[in-house]
Amino acid sequence: MALGASGATGGRRGFTEDTYQQLESLFDDHVLRCTRQNWKYWYFSLLMRPLLASFQSSVDASSFDDLSRSVANWVEQRLSLSLLRPAAVRALTEVARRTPALAGETSTEQTQPPSMAETALAEAAKGSSGGGAVTKREEEEMME
């Protein structure tokens, strides 16, 4: 991939802003759908979202050859274990911050904190462009 005049890679070549918004919307819908099937998928999505952003900024789709080459470079540069480990730690930190994962028995709240399944579904719905309405049946299936 050639460097631009500024020294930055031209990662967005060949993609329109609409394409990026569509990709993010598809990802949000996918996460919500999978989280409804298994609430634990939301954890995985916290690791995947930064990778999606990295992919979007690194891939060149101006031709099939450029796409193939830039995807191969992205995989080599961004999917190494040495980079994924800190990303996993950040994702787990985010889980602890956004859910009752660390609430335990020492919680001073009078009310019961929401379950992990409820929290995961609510968080997945926040990022969804599809509104995120959950049926009672889906909610009960997640709680099992």
Secondary structure, DSSP 8 states (H G I E B T S, - for coil): --B-TTS-B-TTTT--HHHHHHHHHHHHHHHHHHHHH-TTHHHHHHHHHHHHHHHHHH---SSHHHHHHHHHHHHHHHS-HHHHHHHHHHHHHHHHHHSGGGT-TT---SS----HHHHHHHHHHHH-TT-----HHHHHHHH-
